[in-house]
Amino acid sequence: MLNQSNLQAKRNMLQLSKELTTGVTSDVGATLRNDFAQQMSWEHRIGSSQIREKTLSEALTNIQVKQSVLGAIGDSVLALSNDIDLTLGSGTSIAMDAVAANAKDVFNQVVSRLNVQSGGKSLFSGARNDKQAIASVQDILTSVKSALGSTATVSDIIDEVQSWMDDPVSGFSSHGYLGGNEDAAAIRVGANRLIDESTRADDPALRATVQNLILASLSADQDLALSVSNRAALLKVAADGLRSAEGQIIGLRTSVGYVEAEVTKGKVAAGAEIATAELLRADTLGIDEYEVASKLQQAELQLEKIYTLTARSARMSLLEYLR
């Protein structure tokens, strides 16, 4: 009899402790009069909203990384174009060597940034996010120089680089951009709304950036053996092109910023849906914490009494045995 009472007291304590911890009644069936459709609706809303909130949180992180990358690229190419203009003011070969070397460094930084990954996925590769977005600077320049051949004049170099950028077979699309030609999947920002964030490394603004970094890098190429005046002319074209590309990047960042704002709204809405459903569940299945705490205290006192009676009974049995 005492064992049964002991077991029941423990069960009561566990049940009351669980209710006090979760804030929800353990006897859901009785509270809902065995009509569980309402509970299923809450759980479905909470579950689906939690999934959407998590997905949007990941998408928001990726978008913010892309915004940071685009901002860094825009700043670096604008600074480079200004440096080129200052260098051309001096007109010395040594100064042009230095700025051309700087251009190649910036080119490497741009490529590294466009190959950024988040969660193991390449962000600027479109649907082909398991691959890097863009080839190395060395590979790009090697491909471009093979297309130049014996080209010597500045206008010919500019035209050939433009042709390489436009060539879908042996130019930028195959030897420069390595990502997919299809955009990444759209982002679901609401139950019935999708939004695209499809910025890839072959976006026109980024293509223009790469094209003019190629020109600036080629200005100091030994194989081309350009005169000082031709080098200056090539650097001038590159500087003007980079400044124009920076303006395009600002426009691109504005577009990405719009998507960022919409994803943020979607995430906030998903969080609000979770909170609303959880509040409705709590209002229906919630407990009176003071009442449950009082019952738990009574259950503890009852269990202590049972332990005391059990101990006394055990001692009495031992004395009877010894007699």
Protein Blocks (a to p, Z undefined) as FASTA:
>chain_A
ZZmmmmmmmmmmmmmmmmmmnopafblmlmnnopaklmmmmmmmmmmmmmmmmmmmmmmm
mmmmmmmmmmmmmmmmmmmmmmmmmmmmnopaklmmmmmmmmmmmmmmmmmmmmpceehi
afklojmlmbcfbdcfklmmmmmmmmnmmafbfklmmmmmmmmmmmmklmmklmmmmcdf
bdcddddfbfkbccddfbdfkbfklmmmmmmmmmmmmmmgmklopafklmmmmmmmmmmm
mmmmmmmmmmmmmmmmmmmmmmmmmmmmmmmmmmmmmmmmmmmmpccfklmmmmmmmmmm
mmmmmmmmmmmmmmmmmmmmmZZ
